[in-house]
Amino acid sequence: MTADSAPAAGGAPLFGRIAFIGIGLIGSSLARLVAEQGLAGSTVCTASDPQHLAEAAELGLTTETAPTIAQAVAGADLVIVATPVGAYEAVGAAMGPHLKPGAIVTDVGSVKQATVRDLGPFIPEGVHFVPGHPIAGTEHSGPRAGFADLFRDRWCILTPPPATDPAAVDKVAALWKAGGSMIEIMDPGHHDRVLAITSHLPHLIAYTIVGTATDLEEHLKQEVIKFSASGFRDFTRIAASDPVMWRDVFLNNREAVLEIIQRFTEDLTALQRAIRWGEGDKLEDLFTRTRTIRRAIIDARQA
């Protein structure tokens, strides 16, 4: 189902104070959006990487920076966790005691069951928890890579626990809608299965194909690079994504990813058999069906 809400009317900020924990591609893009549209009275960010924090300060991405998570979240009305998923437990432990009553905690991670598992226990009573995942990104990372239009015409999936205050969900949805996102409410487990096929498996395949190229004999590898066609270029773009983030995605969504890998392997074996036996009709049928999917993606403006 979808969440129906809109940004605050009358020019009033949606939140008094927003804290960003992590200020990479997604965090810095959201910080730019918040600043451009005046969605918060003040903003603060912190990061485990001192260089990221220095760049955030240099770029003026937030009103201020903070050296620790505890200092960043103190007094914040909205806390946005924008670190790799593998850091969530440590982030939760550091921020939990310092969250003010009535605050909302959300995130931008690509795996939602792990978010509930690792952040949920540290959310105190009286604080609202609305996990989120913007289906947007590029192969670039770091504070300088962000841009405010990153989320325009993209989906943002929210996975709030069943008892979450609807008003808190609406406020988080309003933040993403201000950036042009479309909102979907989803169960965390269902989210992880859907993203395993639409995002996680494609990245795994890209890493594998580019990894195979790096293991070729040197002269052949150089020719692969020199004569790269669009397909291989697309794979190299995906495979250039943040390695820490994707390491954590695969480790924290392993069950869904392994299930999809098994199904993909079976399909790949069937395709291999069709090629070996010259079964052109099976190949053409598959390619016809997959072209239909591509056209549907274009029609949905998600290309």
MIDOSE-1310 file (N, C-alpha, C; in nm, 2 decimals, decimal comma, always signed):
residues 303
mtad	+0,09/-0,12/+0,00/+0,00/+0,00/+0,00/+0,09/+0,12/+0,00; +0,03/+0,24/-0,03/+0,11/+0,36/-0,03/+0,07/+0,45/+0,08; +0,16/+0,54/+0,12/+0,14/+0,64/+0,22/+0,10/+0,77/+0,16; -0,01/+0,83/+0,20/-0,05/+0,95/+0,14/-0,02/+1,07/+0,24
sapa	+0,07/+1,14/+0,21/+0,10/+1,26/+0,28/+0,18/+1,36/+0,20; +0,19/+1,48/+0,24/+0,26/+1,58/+0,16/+0,35/+1,66/+0,25; +0,45/+1,73/+0,20/+0,54/+1,82/+0,28/+0,45/+1,92/+0,36; +0,51/+1,97/+0,46/+0,44/+2,07/+0,55/+0,40/+2,19/+0,46
agga	+0,28/+2,24/+0,49/+0,24/+2,36/+0,41/+0,27/+2,49/+0,48; +0,26/+2,60/+0,41/+0,28/+2,73/+0,46/+0,42/+2,77/+0,49; +0,52/+2,69/+0,43/+0,66/+2,72/+0,45/+0,72/+2,68/+0,58; +0,65/+2,62/+0,67/+0,70/+2,57/+0,80/+0,79/+2,45/+0,78
plfg	+0,90/+2,44/+0,84/+0,99/+2,32/+0,83/+0,91/+2,20/+0,88; +0,94/+2,09/+0,81/+0,88/+1,96/+0,85/+0,93/+1,91/+0,99; +1,06/+1,94/+1,01/+1,13/+1,90/+1,14/+1,20/+2,02/+1,19; +1,21/+2,02/+1,33/+1,29/+2,13/+1,39/+1,44/+2,10/+1,37
riaf	+1,48/+1,98/+1,39/+1,62/+1,95/+1,38/+1,64/+1,81/+1,32; +1,72/+1,79/+1,22/+1,75/+1,66/+1,16/+1,90/+1,63/+1,19; +1,92/+1,50/+1,23/+2,06/+1,45/+1,25/+2,09/+1,34/+1,14; +2,20/+1,36/+1,07/+2,24/+1,25/+0,98/+2,36/+1,18/+1,04
igig	+2,34/+1,05/+1,05/+2,45/+0,96/+1,09/+2,51/+0,89/+0,97; +2,62/+0,94/+0,92/+2,67/+0,90/+0,79/+2,63/+1,00/+0,69; +2,73/+1,04/+0,60/+2,70/+1,15/+0,50/+2,77/+1,12/+0,37; +2,74/+0,99/+0,32/+2,78/+0,95/+0,19/+2,69/+1,00/+0,08
ligs	+2,68/+0,92/-0,02/+2,60/+0,95/-0,14/+2,45/+0,98/-0,10; +2,39/+0,89/-0,03/+2,25/+0,91/+0,01/+2,23/+1,01/+0,11; +2,31/+1,01/+0,22/+2,30/+1,11/+0,32/+2,32/+1,25/+0,28; +2,43/+1,27/+0,19/+2,46/+1,40/+0,14/+2,35/+1,45/+0,05
slar	+2,30/+1,36/-0,03/+2,19/+1,40/-0,13/+2,07/+1,44/-0,05; +2,03/+1,37/+0,06/+1,92/+1,41/+0,14/+1,94/+1,54/+0,21; +2,07/+1,56/+0,26/+2,10/+1,68/+0,33/+2,09/+1,80/+0,23; +2,13/+1,78/+0,11/+2,11/+1,89/+0,01/+1,97/+1,92/-0,01
lvae	+1,89/+1,81/-0,02/+1,74/+1,83/-0,04/+1,68/+1,91/+0,07; +1,72/+1,87/+0,19/+1,66/+1,93/+0,31/+1,70/+2,08/+0,32; +1,82/+2,11/+0,28/+1,87/+2,25/+0,28/+1,80/+2,33/+0,17; +1,79/+2,28/+0,05/+1,73/+2,35/-0,06/+1,58/+2,38/-0,04
qgla	+1,51/+2,29/+0,03/+1,37/+2,31/+0,05/+1,33/+2,36/+0,19; +1,43/+2,38/+0,27/+1,40/+2,43/+0,40/+1,31/+2,34/+0,49; +1,35/+2,21/+0,48/+1,27/+2,11/+0,55/+1,30/+2,09/+0,69; +1,40/+2,16/+0,74/+1,44/+2,15/+0,88/+1,49/+2,29/+0,93
gstv	+1,46/+2,31/+1,06/+1,51/+2,44/+1,12/+1,66/+2,44/+1,13; +1,72/+2,32/+1,16/+1,87/+2,31/+1,17/+1,90/+2,16/+1,14; +2,03/+2,14/+1,10/+2,07/+2,00/+1,07/+2,21/+1,98/+1,12; +2,24/+1,86/+1,15/+2,38/+1,82/+1,20/+2,41/+1,69/+1,14
ctas	+2,54/+1,66/+1,12/+2,58/+1,53/+1,07/+2,70/+1,48/+1,15; +2,72/+1,35/+1,15/+2,84/+1,29/+1,21/+2,88/+1,18/+1,12; +3,00/+1,14/+1,12/+3,05/+1,03/+1,03/+3,17/+0,96/+1,10; +3,18/+0,83/+1,08/+3,30/+0,76/+1,13/+3,43/+0,79/+1,06
dpqh	+3,41/+0,84/+0,93/+3,53/+0,87/+0,85/+3,56/+1,02/+0,87; +3,67/+1,06/+0,93/+3,70/+1,20/+0,95/+3,70/+1,28/+0,82; +3,75/+1,22/+0,71/+3,75/+1,29/+0,58/+3,61/+1,32/+0,53; +3,51/+1,23/+0,55/+3,38/+1,26/+0,52/+3,32/+1,38/+0,60
laea	+3,35/+1,38/+0,73/+3,30/+1,48/+0,81/+3,36/+1,62/+0,77; +3,49/+1,62/+0,74/+3,56/+1,74/+0,70/+3,50/+1,79/+0,56; +3,47/+1,70/+0,47/+3,41/+1,74/+0,34/+3,27/+1,79/+0,36; +3,20/+1,73/+0,45/+3,06/+1,78/+0,48/+3,06/+1,92/+0,53
aelg	+3,16/+1,95/+0,62/+3,17/+2,08/+0,68/+3,21/+2,18/+0,57; +3,31/+2,14/+0,48/+3,36/+2,22/+0,38/+3,25/+2,26/+0,28; +3,16/+2,16/+0,25/+3,05/+2,18/+0,15/+2,93/+2,24/+0,21; +2,93/+2,26/+0,34/+2,81/+2,32/+0,41/+2,69/+2,24/+0,40
ltte	+2,71/+2,10/+0,40/+2,59/+2,01/+0,38/+2,49/+2,02/+0,49; +2,54/+2,05/+0,62/+2,45/+2,06/+0,73/+2,48/+2,19/+0,81; +2,39/+2,23/+0,89/+2,42/+2,35/+0,97/+2,54/+2,34/+1,06; +2,56/+2,22/+1,11/+2,68/+2,19/+1,19/+2,72/+2,05/+1,18
tapt	+2,84/+2,01/+1,23/+2,89/+1,87/+1,23/+2,91/+1,84/+1,38; +2,91/+1,71/+1,41/+2,94/+1,67/+1,55/+3,04/+1,55/+1,55; +3,12/+1,55/+1,65/+3,23/+1,44/+1,65/+3,18/+1,30/+1,69; +3,06/+1,30/+1,76/+3,01/+1,17/+1,80/+2,86/+1,16/+1,77
iaqa	+2,82/+1,03/+1,77/+2,68/+1,00/+1,74/+2,59/+1,06/+1,85; +2,64/+1,04/+1,98/+2,56/+1,09/+2,09/+2,53/+1,24/+2,08; +2,63/+1,32/+2,04/+2,62/+1,46/+2,03/+2,53/+1,50/+1,91; +2,54/+1,42/+1,80/+2,46/+1,45/+1,68/+2,31/+1,43/+1,71
vaga	+2,27/+1,32/+1,78/+2,13/+1,29/+1,79/+2,06/+1,37/+1,90; +2,14/+1,42/+2,00/+2,08/+1,49/+2,11/+1,99/+1,61/+2,06; +1,87/+1,61/+2,10/+1,77/+1,71/+2,06/+1,72/+1,70/+1,92; +1,75/+1,60/+1,84/+1,71/+1,59/+1,71/+1,56/+1,53/+1,70
dlvi	+1,48/+1,59/+1,61/+1,35/+1,54/+1,59/+1,34/+1,43/+1,49; +1,44/+1,42/+1,40/+1,45/+1,31/+1,31/+1,59/+1,27/+1,30; +1,62/+1,14/+1,31/+1,75/+1,09/+1,30/+1,75/+1,00/+1,18; +1,85/+1,02/+1,08/+1,86/+0,95/+0,96/+1,99/+0,87/+0,96
vatp	+1,98/+0,74/+0,97/+2,10/+0,65/+0,97/+2,13/+0,62/+0,83; +2,25/+0,67/+0,79/+2,29/+0,65/+0,65/+2,43/+0,59/+0,64; +2,45/+0,49/+0,72/+2,58/+0,42/+0,72/+2,56/+0,29/+0,65; +2,67/+0,21/+0,63/+2,65/+0,08/+0,58/+2,57/-0,01/+0,68
vgay	+2,49/-0,10/+0,64/+2,41/-0,18/+0,73/+2,48/-0,25/+0,83; +2,61/-0,29/+0,80/+2,69/-0,37/+0,90/+2,72/-0,29/+1,02; +2,71/-0,15/+1,02/+2,74/-0,07/+1,13/+2,62/-0,04/+1,22; +2,50/-0,09/+1,18/+2,37/-0,05/+1,25/+2,37/-0,08/+1,40
eavg	+2,42/-0,20/+1,44/+2,41/-0,24/+1,58/+2,49/-0,14/+1,66; +2,62/-0,11/+1,62/+2,70/-0,01/+1,69/+2,64/+0,13/+1,69; +2,58/+0,17/+1,58/+2,51/+0,30/+1,57/+2,39/+0,30/+1,67; +2,31/+0,19/+1,67/+2,20/+0,19/+1,76/+2,24/+0,20/+1,91
aamg	+2,35/+0,13/+1,94/+2,39/+0,13/+2,08/+2,44/+0,27/+2,12; +2,50/+0,34/+2,03/+2,56/+0,47/+2,05/+2,45/+0,58/+2,06; +2,34/+0,57/+1,98/+2,25/+0,67/+1,98/+2,13/+0,65/+2,08; +2,10/+0,52/+2,10/+1,98/+0,49/+2,18/+1,95/+0,57/+2,31
phlk	+2,05/+0,58/+2,40/+2,03/+0,66/+2,52/+2,02/+0,81/+2,51; +2,05/+0,86/+2,39/+2,05/+1,00/+2,37/+1,93/+1,05/+2,28; +1,84/+0,96/+2,24/+1,73/+1,00/+2,16/+1,62/+1,07/+2,25; +1,57/+1,18/+2,20/+1,47/+1,25/+2,28/+1,33/+1,19/+2,26
pgai	+1,25/+1,19/+2,36/+1,11/+1,14/+2,35/+1,04/+1,21/+2,23; +0,97/+1,13/+2,15/+0,89/+1,19/+2,04/+0,97/+1,19/+1,91; +1,10/+1,17/+1,92/+1,19/+1,17/+1,80/+1,15/+1,06/+1,70; +1,19/+1,07/+1,58/+1,17/+0,96/+1,48/+1,31/+0,92/+1,43
vtdv	+1,32/+0,79/+1,42/+1,45/+0,73/+1,37/+1,41/+0,66/+1,24; +1,49/+0,69/+1,13/+1,47/+0,62/+1,01/+1,61/+0,59/+0,95; +1,61/+0,52/+0,84/+1,74/+0,49/+0,78/+1,72/+0,48/+0,63; +1,83/+0,45/+0,56/+1,83/+0,44/+0,41/+1,89/+0,31/+0,36
gsvk	+1,90/+0,21/+0,45/+1,96/+0,08/+0,41/+1,89/+0,00/+0,31; +1,96/-0,09/+0,24/+1,91/-0,17/+0,13/+1,85/-0,30/+0,19; +1,87/-0,33/+0,32/+1,81/-0,45/+0,38/+1,73/-0,41/+0,50; +1,61/-0,46/+0,50/+1,52/-0,41/+0,61/+1,50/-0,50/+0,73
qatv	+1,51/-0,63/+0,71/+1,50/-0,72/+0,82/+1,62/-0,70/+0,92; +1,74/-0,68/+0,86/+1,85/-0,65/+0,94/+1,84/-0,52/+1,01; +1,78/-0,42/+0,95/+1,76/-0,29/+1,01/+1,67/-0,31/+1,14; +1,56/-0,38/+1,12/+1,47/-0,40/+1,24/+1,55/-0,48/+1,35
rdlg	+1,63/-0,58/+1,31/+1,70/-0,66/+1,40/+1,81/-0,58/+1,48; +1,88/-0,50/+1,40/+2,00/-0,43/+1,46/+1,97/-0,30/+1,52; +1,88/-0,22/+1,47/+1,84/-0,09/+1,53/+1,73/-0,10/+1,62; +1,63/-0,18/+1,59/+1,51/-0,19/+1,67/+1,53/-0,20/+1,82
pfip	+1,62/-0,29/+1,87/+1,63/-0,31/+2,01/+1,68/-0,18/+2,09; +1,74/-0,09/+2,02/+1,79/+0,03/+2,08/+1,70/+0,15/+2,07; +1,58/+0,13/+2,01/+1,49/+0,24/+2,00/+1,41/+0,25/+2,13; +1,42/+0,35/+2,22/+1,35/+0,35/+2,34/+1,20/+0,38/+2,33
egvh	+1,13/+0,34/+2,43/+0,98/+0,37/+2,43/+0,96/+0,52/+2,42; +0,86/+0,56/+2,33/+0,84/+0,70/+2,31/+0,91/+0,76/+2,19; +1,00/+0,68/+2,13/+1,06/+0,72/+2,00/+1,01/+0,63/+1,89; +0,98/+0,69/+1,78/+0,92/+0,63/+1,66/+1,03/+0,57/+1,57
fvpg	+1,00/+0,45/+1,51/+1,10/+0,39/+1,43/+1,03/+0,36/+1,29; +1,09/+0,42/+1,19/+1,03/+0,41/+1,05/+1,14/+0,38/+0,96; +1,18/+0,25/+0,94/+1,29/+0,22/+0,85/+1,25/+0,25/+0,71; +1,35/+0,29/+0,63/+1,32/+0,33/+0,49/+1,43/+0,29/+0,39
hpia	+1,40/+0,28/+0,26/+1,50/+0,25/+0,16/+1,46/+0,32/+0,03; +1,54/+0,43/+0,00/+1,52/+0,50/-0,13/+1,58/+0,41/-0,24; +1,50/+0,38/-0,34/+1,55/+0,30/-0,45/+1,62/+0,39/-0,55; +1,73/+0,44/-0,51/+1,80/+0,54/-0,59/+1,95/+0,53/-0,56
gteh	+2,03/+0,57/-0,65/+2,18/+0,57/-0,62/+2,26/+0,58/-0,75; +2,39/+0,59/-0,73/+2,48/+0,59/-0,85/+2,60/+0,50/-0,80; +2,70/+0,49/-0,89/+2,81/+0,41/-0,85/+2,91/+0,49/-0,77; +2,89/+0,62/-0,75/+2,98/+0,71/-0,68/+2,94/+0,71/-0,53
sgpr	+3,04/+0,75/-0,45/+3,01/+0,75/-0,31/+3,08/+0,87/-0,24; +3,05/+0,90/-0,12/+3,11/+1,01/-0,05/+3,02/+1,13/-0,05; +3,05/+1,23/+0,04/+2,97/+1,35/+0,04/+2,97/+1,44/-0,08; +3,07/+1,43/-0,16/+3,08/+1,51/-0,29/+2,99/+1,45/-0,40
agfa	+2,95/+1,33/-0,38/+2,88/+1,26/-0,49/+2,73/+1,29/-0,48; +2,68/+1,34/-0,38/+2,54/+1,36/-0,36/+2,48/+1,48/-0,45; +2,35/+1,47/-0,48/+2,28/+1,58/-0,54/+2,13/+1,56/-0,51; +2,07/+1,68/-0,49/+1,93/+1,69/-0,44/+1,83/+1,62/-0,52
dlfr	+1,85/+1,60/-0,65/+1,75/+1,54/-0,74/+1,76/+1,39/-0,75; +1,85/+1,33/-0,67/+1,88/+1,19/-0,68/+1,75/+1,10/-0,66; +1,65/+1,15/-0,58/+1,54/+1,07/-0,55/+1,41/+1,10/-0,64; +1,43/+1,20/-0,73/+1,31/+1,24/-0,81/+1,26/+1,12/-0,90
drwc	+1,13/+1,10/-0,89/+1,07/+0,99/-0,97/+1,12/+0,85/-0,94; +1,17/+0,83/-0,82/+1,21/+0,70/-0,77/+1,13/+0,66/-0,65; +1,12/+0,53/-0,63/+1,05/+0,48/-0,52/+1,13/+0,49/-0,39; +1,06/+0,51/-0,28/+1,11/+0,50/-0,14/+1,02/+0,40/-0,07
iltp	+1,08/+0,29/-0,02/+1,00/+0,19/+0,05/+1,02/+0,21/+0,20; +0,91/+0,22/+0,27/+0,91/+0,23/+0,42/+0,86/+0,10/+0,48; +0,93/+0,06/+0,59/+0,89/-0,07/+0,65/+0,87/-0,05/+0,80; +0,77/+0,03/+0,84/+0,75/+0,05/+0,98/+0,70/-0,07/+1,05
ppat	+0,74/-0,09/+1,18/+0,67/-0,20/+1,26/+0,52/-0,18/+1,27; +0,45/-0,29/+1,29/+0,30/-0,28/+1,29/+0,24/-0,17/+1,38; +0,30/-0,15/+1,50/+0,24/-0,05/+1,60/+0,29/+0,09/+1,58; +0,36/+0,12/+1,48/+0,42/+0,25/+1,46/+0,31/+0,36/+1,44
dpaa	+0,33/+0,47/+1,51/+0,24/+0,58/+1,50/+0,22/+0,63/+1,35; +0,10/+0,63/+1,29/+0,09/+0,67/+1,15/+0,13/+0,81/+1,12; +0,13/+0,89/+1,22/+0,17/+1,03/+1,20/+0,32/+1,04/+1,18; +0,40/+0,95/+1,24/+0,54/+0,94/+1,22/+0,57/+0,89/+1,08
vdkv	+0,50/+0,79/+1,04/+0,52/+0,74/+0,90/+0,49/+0,85/+0,80; +0,38/+0,92/+0,82/+0,35/+1,03/+0,73/+0,45/+1,14/+0,72; +0,52/+1,17/+0,84/+0,62/+1,27/+0,83/+0,75/+1,22/+0,76; +0,78/+1,10/+0,77/+0,90/+1,04/+0,70/+0,86/+1,04/+0,55
aalw	+0,74/+1,00/+0,52/+0,69/+0,99/+0,38/+0,70/+1,13/+0,32; +0,66/+1,23/+0,40/+0,66/+1,37/+0,35/+0,80/+1,42/+0,31; +0,89/+1,38/+0,39/+1,03/+1,41/+0,36/+1,07/+1,36/+0,22; +1,04/+1,23/+0,20/+1,08/+1,17/+0,07/+1,00/+1,23/-0,05
kagg	+0,88/+1,26/-0,02/+0,79/+1,31/-0,13/+0,84/+1,45/-0,17; +0,90/+1,52/-0,07/+0,96/+1,66/-0,10/+1,07/+1,64/-0,20; +1,13/+1,53/-0,21/+1,24/+1,51/-0,31/+1,19/+1,44/-0,44; +1,06/+1,43/-0,45/+1,00/+1,38/-0,57/+0,98/+1,22/-0,57
smie	+1,00/+1,16/-0,45/+0,99/+1,02/-0,44/+0,84/+0,97/-0,44; +0,82/+0,85/-0,48/+0,69/+0,78/-0,46/+0,71/+0,68/-0,35; +0,61/+0,67/-0,27/+0,62/+0,60/-0,14/+0,54/+0,47/-0,14; +0,60/+0,36/-0,09/+0,54/+0,23/-0,08/+0,56/+0,18/+0,06
imdp	+0,46/+0,13/+0,13/+0,47/+0,07/+0,26/+0,48/-0,08/+0,24; +0,58/-0,15/+0,30/+0,60/-0,29/+0,27/+0,65/-0,36/+0,40; +0,62/-0,49/+0,41/+0,68/-0,57/+0,51/+0,83/-0,59/+0,49; +0,91/-0,59/+0,60/+1,06/-0,59/+0,58/+1,10/-0,72/+0,51
ghhd	+1,04/-0,84/+0,54/+1,08/-0,96/+0,47/+1,05/-0,96/+0,33; +0,93/-0,90/+0,29/+0,89/-0,89/+0,15/+0,99/-0,80/+0,08; +1,02/-0,69/+0,14/+1,12/-0,60/+0,08/+1,25/-0,67/+0,05; +1,30/-0,74/+0,14/+1,43/-0,81/+0,12/+1,42/-0,91/+0,00
rvla	+1,31/-0,98/-0,02/+1,30/-1,07/-0,13/+1,29/-1,00/-0,26; +1,21/-0,89/-0,26/+1,20/-0,81/-0,39/+1,33/-0,75/-0,43; +1,40/-0,69/-0,33/+1,53/-0,63/-0,36/+1,64/-0,73/-0,40; +1,63/-0,85/-0,35/+1,73/-0,95/-0,38/+1,73/-0,98/-0,53
itsh	+1,62/-0,97/-0,60/+1,61/-0,99/-0,74/+1,63/-0,86/-0,82; +1,58/-0,75/-0,77/+1,58/-0,63/-0,85/+1,71/-0,55/-0,83; +1,79/-0,57/-0,72/+1,91/-0,50/-0,70/+2,02/-0,58/-0,66; +2,01/-0,67/-0,56/+2,12/-0,74/-0,50/+2,18/-0,84/-0,60
lphl	+2,10/-0,92/-0,67/+2,15/-1,02/-0,77/+2,22/-0,95/-0,88; +2,16/-0,84/-0,94/+2,23/-0,77/-1,05/+2,37/-0,72/-1,01; +2,38/-0,67/-0,88/+2,51/-0,62/-0,84/+2,61/-0,74/-0,82; +2,56/-0,85/-0,77/+2,64/-0,97/-0,76/+2,69/-1,02/-0,89
iayt	+2,61/-1,02/-0,99/+2,64/-1,06/-1,12/+2,75/-0,97/-1,18; +2,73/-0,84/-1,16/+2,82/-0,74/-1,21/+2,96/-0,76/-1,15; +2,96/-0,77/-1,02/+3,09/-0,79/-0,95/+3,16/-0,92/-1,01; +3,08/-1,03/-1,03/+3,13/-1,15/-1,08/+3,19/-1,14/-1,22
ivgt	+3,12/-1,08/-1,31/+3,16/-1,06/-1,45/+3,29/-0,98/-1,46; +3,29/-0,87/-1,39/+3,41/-0,78/-1,39/+3,52/-0,85/-1,32; +3,49/-0,93/-1,21/+3,60/-1,00/-1,15/+3,66/-1,11/-1,24; +3,57/-1,17/-1,32/+3,62/-1,27/-1,42/+3,72/-1,20/-1,52
atdl	+3,68/-1,08/-1,56/+3,77/-1,00/-1,66/+3,90/-0,97/-1,59; +3,91/-0,95/-1,46/+4,03/-0,91/-1,40/+4,12/-1,04/-1,39; +4,07/-1,16/-1,40/+4,15/-1,28/-1,39/+4,20/-1,33/-1,52; +4,16/-1,26/-1,63/+4,21/-1,30/-1,77/+4,35/-1,27/-1,78
eehl	+4,41/-1,34/-1,88/+4,55/-1,31/-1,92/+4,56/-1,16/-1,95; +4,68/-1,10/-1,91/+4,69/-0,95/-1,92/+4,66/-0,90/-2,06; +4,70/-0,96/-2,17/+4,68/-0,90/-2,30/+4,53/-0,91/-2,33; +4,46/-1,02/-2,29/+4,32/-1,03/-2,32/+4,24/-0,93/-2,23
kqev	+4,28/-0,91/-2,11/+4,21/-0,82/-2,02/+4,22/-0,68/-2,08; +4,33/-0,64/-2,13/+4,35/-0,51/-2,19/+4,25/-0,49/-2,31; +4,24/-0,59/-2,39/+4,15/-0,59/-2,50/+4,00/-0,58/-2,46; +3,97/-0,65/-2,35/+3,83/-0,64/-2,30/+3,80/-0,50/-2,26
ikfs	+3,90/-0,43/-2,19/+3,88/-0,29/-2,15/+3,87/-0,20/-2,27; +3,96/-0,22/-2,37/+3,97/-0,14/-2,49/+3,84/-0,15/-2,57; +3,79/-0,27/-2,59/+3,68/-0,29/-2,68/+3,55/-0,31/-2,61; +3,53/-0,26/-2,49/+3,41/-0,28/-2,41/+3,29/-0,23/-2,48
asgf	+3,19/-0,32/-2,50/+3,06/-0,28/-2,56/+2,97/-0,23/-2,44; +2,85/-0,19/-2,48/+2,77/-0,12/-2,38/+2,73/-0,22/-2,26; +2,72/-0,35/-2,29/+2,68/-0,44/-2,19/+2,79/-0,45/-2,08; +2,91/-0,46/-2,12/+3,02/-0,47/-2,02/+3,04/-0,34/-1,95
rdft	+3,03/-0,23/-2,03/+3,04/-0,09/-1,96/+2,93/-0,08/-1,85; +2,81/-0,13/-1,88/+2,71/-0,12/-1,77/+2,74/-0,20/-1,65; +2,80/-0,32/-1,67/+2,84/-0,40/-1,56/+2,95/-0,33/-1,48; +3,05/-0,27/-1,55/+3,16/-0,20/-1,48/+3,10/-0,09/-1,39
riaa	+3,00/-0,02/-1,45/+2,94/+0,09/-1,37/+2,88/+0,04/-1,24; +2,81/-0,07/-1,25/+2,74/-0,12/-1,13/+2,85/-0,18/-1,03; +2,95/-0,24/-1,09/+3,06/-0,30/-1,00/+3,15/-0,20/-0,94; +3,13/-0,07/-0,98/+3,21/+0,04/-0,91/+3,14/+0,09/-0,79
sdpv	+3,03/+0,03/-0,75/+2,96/+0,08/-0,63/+3,04/+0,05/-0,50; +3,00/+0,12/-0,40/+3,07/+0,12/-0,27/+3,09/-0,03/-0,22; +3,21/-0,07/-0,21/+3,23/-0,21/-0,17/+3,19/-0,25/-0,03; +3,21/-0,15/+0,06/+3,17/-0,18/+0,20/+3,01/-0,19/+0,21
mwrd	+2,94/-0,10/+0,15/+2,80/-0,11/+0,15/+2,75/-0,24/+0,10; +2,80/-0,28/-0,02/+2,75/-0,40/-0,08/+2,80/-0,53/-0,01; +2,91/-0,53/+0,05/+2,95/-0,64/+0,14/+2,85/-0,66/+0,25; +2,81/-0,55/+0,31/+2,71/-0,56/+0,42/+2,57/-0,60/+0,37
vfln	+2,53/-0,56/+0,25/+2,40/-0,60/+0,19/+2,40/-0,75/+0,18; +2,50/-0,81/+0,11/+2,50/-0,95/+0,09/+2,50/-1,03/+0,22; +2,58/-0,99/+0,32/+2,59/-1,06/+0,44/+2,46/-1,05/+0,52; +2,39/-0,94/+0,51/+2,27/-0,92/+0,59/+2,14/-0,95/+0,52
nrea	+2,15/-0,99/+0,39/+2,03/-1,04/+0,32/+2,06/-1,18/+0,26; +2,14/-1,25/+0,33/+2,20/-1,37/+0,27/+2,10/-1,48/+0,23; +1,99/-1,49/+0,31/+1,89/-1,60/+0,28/+1,82/-1,57/+0,15; +1,77/-1,44/+0,14/+1,70/-1,41/+0,02/+1,79/-1,41/-0,10
vlei	+1,91/-1,36/-0,09/+2,01/-1,36/-0,20/+2,04/-1,50/-0,24; +2,07/-1,59/-0,15/+2,10/-1,72/-0,18/+1,99/-1,80/-0,25; +1,87/-1,77/-0,21/+1,75/-1,83/-0,28/+1,74/-1,78/-0,42; +1,76/-1,65/-0,44/+1,76/-1,60/-0,58/+1,87/-1,65/-0,66
iqrf	+1,99/-1,66/-0,60/+2,11/-1,71/-0,68/+2,08/-1,86/-0,72; +2,02/-1,94/-0,64/+1,99/-2,07/-0,67/+1,89/-2,08/-0,79; +1,79/-1,99/-0,79/+1,69/-1,99/-0,90/+1,76/-1,94/-1,03; +1,85/-1,84/-1,01/+1,92/-1,79/-1,13/+2,01/-1,89/-1,19
tedl	+2,08/-1,97/-1,10/+2,17/-2,07/-1,15/+2,10/-2,18/-1,23; +1,98/-2,22/-1,18/+1,90/-2,31/-1,25/+1,86/-2,26/-1,39; +1,82/-2,13/-1,40/+1,78/-2,07/-1,52/+1,90/-2,06/-1,62; +2,02/-2,03/-1,56/+2,14/-2,02/-1,64/+2,18/-2,16/-1,70
talq	+2,16/-2,26/-1,62/+2,19/-2,39/-1,67/+2,10/-2,43/-1,78; +1,97/-2,40/-1,77/+1,88/-2,42/-1,88/+1,92/-2,35/-2,01; +1,96/-2,22/-1,99/+2,00/-2,14/-2,11/+2,13/-2,20/-2,17; +2,22/-2,25/-2,08/+2,34/-2,31/-2,13/+2,31/-2,44/-2,22
rair	+2,21/-2,51/-2,17/+2,17/-2,63/-2,24/+2,11/-2,60/-2,38; +2,03/-2,49/-2,38/+1,97/-2,45/-2,51/+2,07/-2,41/-2,61; +2,17/-2,34/-2,56/+2,28/-2,30/-2,65/+2,36/-2,42/-2,70; +2,39/-2,51/-2,61/+2,46/-2,63/-2,65/+2,39/-2,71/-2,76
wgeg	+2,26/-2,72/-2,74/+2,18/-2,81/-2,83/+2,12/-2,73/-2,95; +2,16/-2,61/-2,96/+2,11/-2,53/-3,07/+1,96/-2,50/-3,07; +1,90/-2,49/-2,95/+1,75/-2,47/-2,94/+1,72/-2,32/-2,95; +1,72/-2,27/-3,08/+1,70/-2,13/-3,10/+1,56/-2,08/-3,06
dkle	+1,46/-2,17/-3,07/+1,33/-2,13/-3,03/+1,32/-2,10/-2,88; +1,39/-2,17/-2,80/+1,39/-2,14/-2,66/+1,47/-2,01/-2,63; +1,57/-1,99/-2,70/+1,65/-1,86/-2,68/+1,56/-1,74/-2,72; +1,50/-1,75/-2,84/+1,42/-1,64/-2,89/+1,30/-1,62/-2,79
dlft	+1,24/-1,72/-2,74/+1,13/-1,70/-2,65/+1,17/-1,63/-2,52; +1,29/-1,67/-2,47/+1,34/-1,60/-2,35/+1,37/-1,45/-2,38; +1,44/-1,43/-2,49/+1,47/-1,29/-2,52/+1,35/-1,20/-2,55; +1,25/-1,26/-2,60/+1,12/-1,19/-2,63/+1,06/-1,15/-2,50
rtrt	+1,05/-1,25/-2,40/+0,99/-1,22/-2,27/+1,07/-1,12/-2,19; +1,20/-1,12/-2,20/+1,28/-1,03/-2,12/+1,27/-0,89/-2,18; +1,26/-0,88/-2,31/+1,24/-0,74/-2,38/+1,11/-0,68/-2,33; +1,01/-0,75/-2,31/+0,88/-0,70/-2,26/+0,90/-0,64/-2,12
irra	+0,98/-0,70/-2,03/+1,01/-0,65/-1,90/+1,08/-0,51/-1,91; +1,18/-0,51/-2,00/+1,25/-0,38/-2,02/+1,16/-0,27/-2,06; +1,07/-0,30/-2,16/+0,98/-0,20/-2,20/+0,89/-0,15/-2,09; +0,85/-0,24/-2,00/+0,76/-0,21/-1,89/+0,84/-0,11/-1,79
iida	+0,97/-0,14/-1,77/+1,05/-0,05/-1,69/+1,06/+0,09/-1,74; +1,07/+0,10/-1,87/+1,08/+0,23/-1,94/+0,95/+0,30/-1,93; +0,84/+0,23/-1,95/+0,70/+0,29/-1,93/+0,68/+0,34/-1,79; +0,74/+0,27/-1,69/+0,72/+0,31/-1,55/+0,82/+0,42/-1,51
rqa	+0,89/+0,47/-1,61/+0,99/+0,58/-1,59/+1,10/+0,54/-1,48; +1,14/+0,41/-1,48/+1,24/+0,37/-1,39/+1,37/+0,33/-1,46; +1,38/+0,37/-1,59/+1,50/+0,33/-1,67/+1,62/+0,41/-1,63
